[in-house]
Structure formats: structure tokens, C-alpha cells
Amino acid sequence: MSSPKPTILIVEDNALNLELVTDLLTQAGYPVQQARSAEEGLRLARSQPPDLILMDLRLPGMDGYAALRQLRADSQTSGVPVVALTAQAMKGDQESAMKAGFDGYIPKPIDTRTFGRTIAGLLQSKRGGP
Ligand code: MN
């Protein structure tokens, strides 16, 4: 059979967004891991490194920026691409996400028509290097 689909970890504290993104990815056939906080996301990423991480920037406790730094500092997870989920209303978030070293960003609210293509493109580009 064909190789297994890449696993995607979603770190998102908003229940509706988490559900929407999970549904879209599951329908597209991707195995999904869910975390509602950065701390939970880091635990999951370390125990079972995913192929892609979708990271909300604004999380209770540790935020997405701090989580990205920890992922990059850990040799087990440093090669995993991390894409920021940014609020469209917060214009500065997209710029600061790219400056912080995220591999891309997906604006919220999620555009369900383009989401699948965006994910496929991100999985193909992977991480260029440290
Ligand atoms: Mn949030």
C-alpha cells in the first residue's frame, strides 16, 4: 500500500478552531494529534514527533513563540516544520510569526476552501534547515 499519511499536531486552545482544523485534516486523511496548550503540545511532540505542527500563537500559559523556541532547541523536534495559526485581525502577528522563525502562517478564521492545499504545500516544503 502507499506510505502512511503525515501526522499533524494541532496546538489550539479555542475549542471550535481545534474542532474545525481537526475535521478538515481528518477528512483529508491525515492522522491528527490535539493539544489545548503549548505544554501539552510539547509533551506530544517529544513523545511522538509529528510531520507538521500547527501552532496557535495565543495560548494560556506558555505562548506559541515560547513553544517554538523549545521545539527548535530540542534535537528530537528541531526538524519539524511549525506553522503559526494567526488571528487575521491581529495584523502584526503574521509579521512577528515569520520573524520568530515559524515556517509559515495560516490566518484565522480558517479558509476551508484553501486549507487543504495550504497544508499539502507546507508538507512538501518541509524545513530547509536550522
Ligand atoms: Mn488562542
Backbone and ligand atoms as CSV (ligand in chain L), in Angstrom:
chain,resi,resn,atom,element,x,y,z
A,1,MET,N,N,0.845,-1.197,0.000
A,1,MET,CA,C,0.000,0.000,0.000
A,1,MET,C,C,0.878,1.244,0.000
A,2,SER,N,N,0.249,2.391,-0.165
A,2,SER,CA,C,1.006,3.643,-0.184
A,2,SER,C,C,1.534,3.963,1.216
A,3,SER,N,N,2.503,4.852,1.255
A,3,SER,CA,C,3.099,5.206,2.539
A,3,SER,C,C,2.055,5.928,3.388
A,4,PRO,N,N,2.188,5.827,4.717
A,4,PRO,CA,C,1.182,6.441,5.579
A,4,PRO,C,C,1.178,7.960,5.430
A,5,LYS,N,N,0.016,8.538,5.635
A,5,LYS,CA,C,-0.119,9.994,5.568
A,5,LYS,C,C,0.653,10.640,6.713
A,6,PRO,N,N,1.198,11.835,6.472
A,6,PRO,CA,C,1.915,12.525,7.542
A,6,PRO,C,C,0.987,12.870,8.710
A,7,THR,N,N,1.550,12.784,9.909
A,7,THR,CA,C,0.798,13.122,11.116
A,7,THR,C,C,0.937,14.612,11.418
A,8,ILE,N,N,-0.151,15.229,11.820
A,8,ILE,CA,C,-0.152,16.669,12.089
A,8,ILE,C,C,-0.612,16.919,13.515
A,9,LEU,N,N,0.191,17.684,14.242
A,9,LEU,CA,C,-0.151,18.071,15.615
A,9,LEU,C,C,-0.754,19.474,15.599
A,10,ILE,N,N,-1.933,19.609,16.180
A,10,ILE,CA,C,-2.598,20.910,16.284
A,10,ILE,C,C,-2.529,21.372,17.735
A,11,VAL,N,N,-1.993,22.578,17.940
A,11,VAL,CA,C,-1.961,23.164,19.275
A,11,VAL,C,C,-2.866,24.391,19.235
A,12,GLU,N,N,-3.996,24.310,19.854
A,12,GLU,CA,C,-5.024,25.368,19.751
A,12,GLU,C,C,-5.928,25.304,20.979
A,13,ASP,N,N,-6.074,26.433,21.668
A,13,ASP,CA,C,-6.888,26.421,22.889
A,13,ASP,C,C,-8.363,26.716,22.605
A,14,ASN,N,N,-8.645,27.267,21.418
A,14,ASN,CA,C,-10.043,27.548,21.081
A,14,ASN,C,C,-10.718,26.268,20.580
A,15,ALA,N,N,-11.732,25.818,21.317
A,15,ALA,CA,C,-12.335,24.514,21.038
A,15,ALA,C,C,-12.920,24.436,19.629
A,16,LEU,N,N,-13.551,25.527,19.179
A,16,LEU,CA,C,-14.180,25.498,17.853
A,16,LEU,C,C,-13.136,25.415,16.749
A,17,ASN,N,N,-12.069,26.192,16.892
A,17,ASN,CA,C,-10.992,26.146,15.901
A,17,ASN,C,C,-10.321,24.784,15.883
A,18,LEU,N,N,-10.104,24.237,17.082
A,18,LEU,CA,C,-9.465,22.926,17.186
A,18,LEU,C,C,-10.316,21.874,16.472
A,19,GLU,N,N,-11.627,21.964,16.669
A,19,GLU,CA,C,-12.536,21.016,16.050
A,19,GLU,C,C,-12.551,21.192,14.532
A,20,LEU,N,N,-12.604,22.441,14.089
A,20,LEU,CA,C,-12.649,22.715,12.642
A,20,LEU,C,C,-11.401,22.195,11.942
A,21,VAL,N,N,-10.237,22.536,12.493
A,21,VAL,CA,C,-8.980,22.121,11.871
A,21,VAL,C,C,-8.854,20.594,11.907
A,22,THR,N,N,-9.257,20.000,13.028
A,22,THR,CA,C,-9.220,18.538,13.137
A,22,THR,C,C,-10.107,17.897,12.083
A,23,ASP,N,N,-11.319,18.417,11.926
A,23,ASP,CA,C,-12.248,17.862,10.934
A,23,ASP,C,C,-11.672,17.961,9.529
A,24,LEU,N,N,-11.127,19.132,9.188
A,24,LEU,CA,C,-10.590,19.330,7.838
A,24,LEU,C,C,-9.442,18.357,7.565
A,25,LEU,N,N,-8.559,18.203,8.551
A,25,LEU,CA,C,-7.393,17.330,8.356
A,25,LEU,C,C,-7.805,15.869,8.331
A,26,THR,N,N,-8.726,15.505,9.213
A,26,THR,CA,C,-9.182,14.113,9.270
A,26,THR,C,C,-9.878,13.727,7.972
A,27,GLN,N,N,-10.713,14.648,7.458
A,27,GLN,CA,C,-11.397,14.384,6.184
A,27,GLN,C,C,-10.399,14.199,5.045
A,28,ALA,N,N,-9.256,14.905,5.154
A,28,ALA,CA,C,-8.229,14.785,4.115
A,28,ALA,C,C,-7.350,13.558,4.341
A,29,GLY,N,N,-7.612,12.831,5.425
A,29,GLY,CA,C,-6.917,11.580,5.650
A,29,GLY,C,C,-5.674,11.652,6.521
A,30,TYR,N,N,-5.410,12.813,7.120
A,30,TYR,CA,C,-4.223,12.946,7.964
A,30,TYR,C,C,-4.521,12.469,9.384
A,31,PRO,N,N,-3.640,11.652,9.946
A,31,PRO,CA,C,-3.745,11.380,11.381
A,31,PRO,C,C,-3.433,12.664,12.159
A,32,VAL,N,N,-4.237,12.956,13.181
A,32,VAL,CA,C,-4.136,14.226,13.903
A,32,VAL,C,C,-3.876,13.983,15.382
A,33,GLN,N,N,-2.995,14.802,15.960
A,33,GLN,CA,C,-2.825,14.852,17.407
A,33,GLN,C,C,-3.334,16.211,17.866
A,34,GLN,N,N,-4.018,16.247,19.002
A,34,GLN,CA,C,-4.575,17.507,19.501
A,34,GLN,C,C,-3.942,17.899,20.825
A,35,ALA,N,N,-3.654,19.204,20.952
A,35,ALA,CA,C,-3.208,19.736,22.239
A,35,ALA,C,C,-3.912,21.064,22.461
A,36,ARG,N,N,-4.322,21.312,23.699
A,36,ARG,CA,C,-5.029,22.547,24.024
A,36,ARG,C,C,-4.139,23.559,24.725
A,37,SER,N,N,-2.872,23.204,24.893
A,37,SER,CA,C,-1.905,24.148,25.473
A,37,SER,C,C,-0.538,23.845,24.876
A,38,ALA,N,N,0.373,24.825,24.989
A,38,ALA,CA,C,1.734,24.628,24.487
A,38,ALA,C,C,2.424,23.503,25.249
A,39,GLU,N,N,2.174,23.449,26.548
A,39,GLU,CA,C,2.820,22.432,27.377
A,39,GLU,C,C,2.420,21.030,26.910
A,40,GLU,N,N,1.124,20.859,26.673
A,40,GLU,CA,C,0.622,19.562,26.193
A,40,GLU,C,C,1.195,19.273,24.802
A,41,GLY,N,N,1.257,20.301,23.958
A,41,GLY,CA,C,1.797,20.127,22.612
A,41,GLY,C,C,3.249,19.682,22.639
A,42,LEU,N,N,4.036,20.276,23.523
A,42,LEU,CA,C,5.453,19.911,23.627
A,42,LEU,C,C,5.598,18.466,24.085
A,43,ARG,N,N,4.772,18.071,25.039
A,43,ARG,CA,C,4.824,16.670,25.517
A,43,ARG,C,C,4.541,15.708,24.375
A,44,LEU,N,N,3.489,15.997,23.608
A,44,LEU,CA,C,3.119,15.123,22.491
A,44,LEU,C,C,4.214,15.105,21.429
A,45,ALA,N,N,4.736,16.293,21.102
A,45,ALA,CA,C,5.738,16.392,20.037
A,45,ALA,C,C,6.998,15.616,20.404
A,46,ARG,N,N,7.331,15.619,21.691
A,46,ARG,CA,C,8.549,14.918,22.124
A,46,ARG,C,C,8.334,13.411,22.168
A,47,SER,N,N,7.149,12.985,22.579
A,47,SER,CA,C,6.927,11.547,22.726
A,47,SER,C,C,6.693,10.890,21.366
A,48,GLN,N,N,6.132,11.649,20.424
A,48,GLN,CA,C,5.802,11.098,19.108
A,48,GLN,C,C,5.904,12.209,18.083
A,49,PRO,N,N,7.128,12.557,17.629
A,49,PRO,CA,C,7.290,13.717,16.749
A,49,PRO,C,C,6.403,13.633,15.497
A,50,PRO,N,N,5.578,14.667,15.271
A,50,PRO,CA,C,4.699,14.694,14.099
A,50,PRO,C,C,5.471,15.164,12.870
A,51,ASP,N,N,4.825,15.174,11.718
A,51,ASP,CA,C,5.445,15.652,10.481
A,51,ASP,C,C,5.224,17.149,10.275
A,52,LEU,N,N,4.246,17.700,10.980
A,52,LEU,CA,C,3.934,19.130,10.869
A,52,LEU,C,C,3.207,19.546,12.143
A,53,ILE,N,N,3.493,20.766,12.603
A,53,ILE,CA,C,2.793,21.287,13.779
A,53,ILE,C,C,2.079,22.582,13.394
A,54,LEU,N,N,0.800,22.660,13.707
A,54,LEU,CA,C,0.042,23.902,13.561
A,54,LEU,C,C,-0.098,24.496,14.951
A,55,MET,N,N,0.474,25.698,15.133
A,55,MET,CA,C,0.609,26.262,16.481
A,55,MET,C,C,-0.126,27.592,16.596
A,56,ASP,N,N,-1.149,27.631,17.432
A,56,ASP,CA,C,-1.781,28.898,17.785
A,56,ASP,C,C,-0.735,29.748,18.512
A,57,LEU,N,N,-0.743,31.056,18.248
A,57,LEU,CA,C,0.237,31.925,18.920
A,57,LEU,C,C,-0.212,32.288,20.329
A,58,ARG,N,N,-1.510,32.511,20.474
A,58,ARG,CA,C,-2.038,32.981,21.764
A,58,ARG,C,C,-2.654,31.819,22.516
A,59,LEU,N,N,-1.922,31.372,23.529
A,59,LEU,CA,C,-2.326,30.212,24.309
A,59,LEU,C,C,-2.247,30.555,25.783
A,60,PRO,N,N,-3.030,29.888,26.600
A,60,PRO,CA,C,-2.922,30.113,28.045
A,60,PRO,C,C,-1.581,29.554,28.523
A,61,GLY,N,N,-0.974,30.189,29.508
A,61,GLY,CA,C,0.343,29.738,29.953
A,61,GLY,C,C,1.376,30.091,28.910
A,62,MET,N,N,2.190,29.101,28.544
A,62,MET,CA,C,3.215,29.328,27.531
A,62,MET,C,C,2.559,29.685,26.197
A,63,ASP,N,N,3.107,30.711,25.484
A,63,ASP,CA,C,2.517,31.057,24.192
A,63,ASP,C,C,3.223,30.310,23.055
A,64,GLY,N,N,2.726,30.525,21.835
A,64,GLY,CA,C,3.242,29.799,20.682
A,64,GLY,C,C,4.695,30.117,20.366
A,65,TYR,N,N,5.110,31.354,20.659
A,65,TYR,CA,C,6.507,31.739,20.390
A,65,TYR,C,C,7.466,30.968,21.297
A,66,ALA,N,N,7.124,30.904,22.569
A,66,ALA,CA,C,7.971,30.177,23.520
A,66,ALA,C,C,7.993,28.690,23.185
A,67,ALA,N,N,6.840,28.177,22.757
A,67,ALA,CA,C,6.776,26.763,22.384
A,67,ALA,C,C,7.670,26.489,21.182
A,68,LEU,N,N,7.662,27.409,20.194
A,68,LEU,CA,C,8.522,27.241,19.015
A,68,LEU,C,C,9.994,27.197,19.435
A,69,ARG,N,N,10.386,28.104,20.338
A,69,ARG,CA,C,11.788,28.107,20.784
A,69,ARG,C,C,12.163,26.775,21.414
A,70,GLN,N,N,11.260,26.209,22.220
A,70,GLN,CA,C,11.555,24.926,22.866
A,70,GLN,C,C,11.640,23.792,21.848
A,71,LEU,N,N,10.756,23.831,20.851
A,71,LEU,CA,C,10.782,22.789,19.812
A,71,LEU,C,C,12.091,22.846,19.045
A,72,ARG,N,N,12.551,24.060,18.755
A,72,ARG,CA,C,13.772,24.211,17.963
A,72,ARG,C,C,15.015,23.883,18.775
A,73,ALA,N,N,14.921,24.029,20.084
A,73,ALA,CA,C,16.067,23.771,20.946
A,73,ALA,C,C,16.255,22.279,21.227
A,74,ASP,N,N,15.247,21.476,20.884
A,74,ASP,CA,C,15.273,20.046,21.186
A,74,ASP,C,C,15.577,19.293,19.893
A,75,SER,N,N,16.668,18.520,19.895
A,75,SER,CA,C,17.098,17.854,18.659
A,75,SER,C,C,16.029,16.886,18.136
A,76,GLN,N,N,15.174,16.400,19.033
A,76,GLN,CA,C,14.115,15.471,18.616
A,76,GLN,C,C,13.051,16.161,17.775
A,77,THR,N,N,12.852,17.450,17.996
A,77,THR,CA,C,11.757,18.163,17.331
A,77,THR,C,C,12.235,19.333,16.476
A,78,SER,N,N,13.547,19.575,16.440
A,78,SER,CA,C,14.048,20.770,15.758
A,78,SER,C,C,13.799,20.733,14.249
A,79,GLY,N,N,13.615,19.527,13.682
A,79,GLY,CA,C,13.412,19.429,12.247
A,79,GLY,C,C,11.950,19.458,11.818
A,80,VAL,N,N,11.046,19.543,12.772
A,80,VAL,CA,C,9.619,19.511,12.435
A,80,VAL,C,C,9.159,20.915,12.038
A,81,PRO,N,N,8.556,21.063,10.849
A,81,PRO,CA,C,8.051,22.381,10.491
A,81,PRO,C,C,6.911,22.821,11.417
A,82,VAL,N,N,6.950,24.089,11.794
A,82,VAL,CA,C,5.930,24.626,12.689
A,82,VAL,C,C,5.278,25.842,12.023
A,83,VAL,N,N,3.977,25.759,11.852
A,83,VAL,CA,C,3.221,26.809,11.171
A,83,VAL,C,C,2.336,27.514,12.196
A,84,ALA,N,N,2.378,28.846,12.192
A,84,ALA,CA,C,1.600,29.623,13.158
A,84,ALA,C,C,0.158,29.763,12.687
A,85,LEU,N,N,-0.766,29.617,13.621
A,85,LEU,CA,C,-2.160,29.972,13.364
A,85,LEU,C,C,-2.351,31.383,13.906
A,86,THR,N,N,-2.550,32.332,13.001
A,86,THR,CA,C,-2.590,33.736,13.411
A,86,THR,C,C,-3.983,34.308,13.224
A,87,ALA,N,N,-4.369,35.189,14.137
A,87,ALA,CA,C,-5.662,35.864,14.019
A,87,ALA,C,C,-5.551,36.957,12.967
A,88,GLN,N,N,-6.452,36.895,11.972
A,88,GLN,CA,C,-6.394,37.859,10.887
A,88,GLN,C,C,-6.516,39.298,11.396
A,89,ALA,N,N,-7.280,39.478,12.451
A,89,ALA,CA,C,-7.483,40.819,12.993
A,89,ALA,C,C,-6.189,41.388,13.571
A,90,MET,N,N,-5.288,40.511,13.975
A,90,MET,CA,C,-4.017,40.947,14.574
A,90,MET,C,C,-2.959,41.007,13.478
A,91,LYS,N,N,-2.929,42.137,12.773
A,91,LYS,CA,C,-2.064,42.239,11.598
A,91,LYS,C,C,-0.596,41.975,11.941
A,92,GLY,N,N,-0.170,42.414,13.103
A,92,GLY,CA,C,1.233,42.260,13.469
A,92,GLY,C,C,1.648,40.817,13.686
A,93,ASP,N,N,0.673,39.946,13.935
A,93,ASP,CA,C,1.001,38.564,14.277
A,93,ASP,C,C,1.708,37.830,13.132
A,94,GLN,N,N,1.283,38.107,11.900
A,94,GLN,CA,C,1.869,37.381,10.778
A,94,GLN,C,C,3.334,37.745,10.611
A,95,GLU,N,N,3.603,39.045,10.720
A,95,GLU,CA,C,4.990,39.509,10.590
A,95,GLU,C,C,5.848,38.974,11.732
A,96,SER,N,N,5.333,39.059,12.945
A,96,SER,CA,C,6.144,38.606,14.073
A,96,SER,C,C,6.320,37.091,14.062
A,97,ALA,N,N,5.340,36.380,13.511
A,97,ALA,CA,C,5.483,34.922,13.411
A,97,ALA,C,C,6.624,34.566,12.462
A,98,MET,N,N,6.704,35.257,11.345
A,98,MET,CA,C,7.769,34.955,10.389
A,98,MET,C,C,9.122,35.351,10.969
A,99,LYS,N,N,9.159,36.490,11.668
A,99,LYS,CA,C,10.415,36.930,12.297
A,99,LYS,C,C,10.870,35.924,13.345
A,100,ALA,N,N,9.912,35.326,14.047
A,100,ALA,CA,C,10.250,34.394,15.124
A,100,ALA,C,C,10.764,33.060,14.576
A,101,GLY,N,N,10.586,32.836,13.272
A,101,GLY,CA,C,11.124,31.611,12.690
A,101,GLY,C,C,10.105,30.530,12.396
A,102,PHE,N,N,8.820,30.873,12.465
A,102,PHE,CA,C,7.811,29.899,12.036
A,102,PHE,C,C,7.992,29.633,10.549
A,103,ASP,N,N,7.607,28.444,10.108
A,103,ASP,CA,C,7.800,28.058,8.717
A,103,ASP,C,C,6.690,28.560,7.810
A,104,GLY,N,N,5.705,29.195,8.402
A,104,GLY,CA,C,4.607,29.745,7.636
A,104,GLY,C,C,3.526,30.170,8.601
A,105,TYR,N,N,2.440,30.706,8.070
A,105,TYR,CA,C,1.314,31.021,8.939
A,105,TYR,C,C,0.020,30.790,8.184
A,106,ILE,N,N,-1.005,30.465,8.945
A,106,ILE,CA,C,-2.342,30.280,8.396
A,106,ILE,C,C,-3.248,31.235,9.156
A,107,PRO,N,N,-3.850,32.194,8.444
A,107,PRO,CA,C,-4.700,33.160,9.146
A,107,PRO,C,C,-6.024,32.537,9.595
A,108,LYS,N,N,-6.477,32.991,10.755
A,108,LYS,CA,C,-7.804,32.621,11.264
A,108,LYS,C,C,-8.709,33.830,11.091
A,109,PRO,N,N,-9.977,33.704,10.765
A,109,PRO,CA,C,-10.655,32.427,10.553
A,109,PRO,C,C,-10.093,31.628,9.371
A,110,ILE,N,N,-10.096,30.293,9.565
A,110,ILE,CA,C,-9.562,29.384,8.564
A,110,ILE,C,C,-10.397,29.443,7.279
A,111,ASP,N,N,-9.737,29.569,6.148
A,111,ASP,CA,C,-10.407,29.483,4.849
A,111,ASP,C,C,-10.504,28.007,4.469
A,112,THR,N,N,-11.690,27.445,4.635
A,112,THR,CA,C,-11.843,25.992,4.450
A,112,THR,C,C,-11.624,25.568,2.996
A,113,ARG,N,N,-11.757,26.513,2.050
A,113,ARG,CA,C,-11.595,26.137,0.638
A,113,ARG,C,C,-10.123,25.948,0.266
A,114,THR,N,N,-9.250,26.710,0.907
A,114,THR,CA,C,-7.829,26.651,0.533
A,114,THR,C,C,-6.990,25.879,1.543
A,115,PHE,N,N,-7.578,25.525,2.682
A,115,PHE,CA,C,-6.815,24.930,3.774
A,115,PHE,C,C,-6.060,23.665,3.350
A,116,GLY,N,N,-6.749,22.769,2.653
A,116,GLY,CA,C,-6.135,21.504,2.251
A,116,GLY,C,C,-4.909,21.706,1.368
A,117,ARG,N,N,-5.036,22.621,0.404
A,117,ARG,CA,C,-3.901,22.906,-0.485
A,117,ARG,C,C,-2.738,23.511,0.290
A,118,THR,N,N,-3.072,24.411,1.214
A,118,THR,CA,C,-2.032,25.051,2.024
A,118,THR,C,C,-1.249,24.011,2.810
A,119,ILE,N,N,-1.969,23.090,3.437
A,119,ILE,CA,C,-1.318,22.044,4.232
A,119,ILE,C,C,-0.437,21.164,3.347
A,120,ALA,N,N,-0.971,20.765,2.186
A,120,ALA,CA,C,-0.189,19.923,1.282
A,120,ALA,C,C,1.101,20.623,0.868
A,121,GLY,N,N,1.003,21.918,0.589
A,121,GLY,CA,C,2.186,22.687,0.199
A,121,GLY,C,C,3.207,22.777,1.322
A,122,LEU,N,N,2.710,22.982,2.537
A,122,LEU,CA,C,3.604,23.087,3.691
A,122,LEU,C,C,4.317,21.762,3.945
A,123,LEU,N,N,3.605,20.663,3.769
A,123,LEU,CA,C,4.210,19.349,3.996
A,123,LEU,C,C,5.278,19.065,2.949
A,124,GLN,N,N,5.078,19.586,1.746
A,124,GLN,CA,C,6.049,19.353,0.695
A,124,GLN,C,C,7.320,20.168,0.898
A,125,SER,N,N,7.156,21.385,1.387
A,125,SER,CA,C,8.331,22.262,1.515
A,125,SER,C,C,9.214,21.837,2.689
A,126,LYS,N,N,8.613,21.227,3.725
A,126,LYS,CA,C,9.366,20.791,4.922
A,126,LYS,C,C,10.222,21.910,5.472
A,127,ARG,N,N,11.221,21.552,6.238
A,127,ARG,CA,C,12.103,22.586,6.774
A,127,ARG,C,C,13.405,22.592,5.993
A,128,GLY,N,N,13.818,23.791,5.596
A,128,GLY,CA,C,15.023,23.920,4.795
A,128,GLY,C,C,16.286,23.646,5.588
A,129,GLY,N,N,16.275,23.818,6.862
A,129,GLY,CA,C,17.470,23.634,7.687
A,129,GLY,C,C,17.311,24.411,8.974
A,130,PRO,N,N,18.319,24.394,9.816
A,130,PRO,CA,C,18.178,25.039,11.115
A,130,PRO,C,C,18.095,26.566,11.015
L,1,MN,MN,MN,-5.641,31.017,21.281
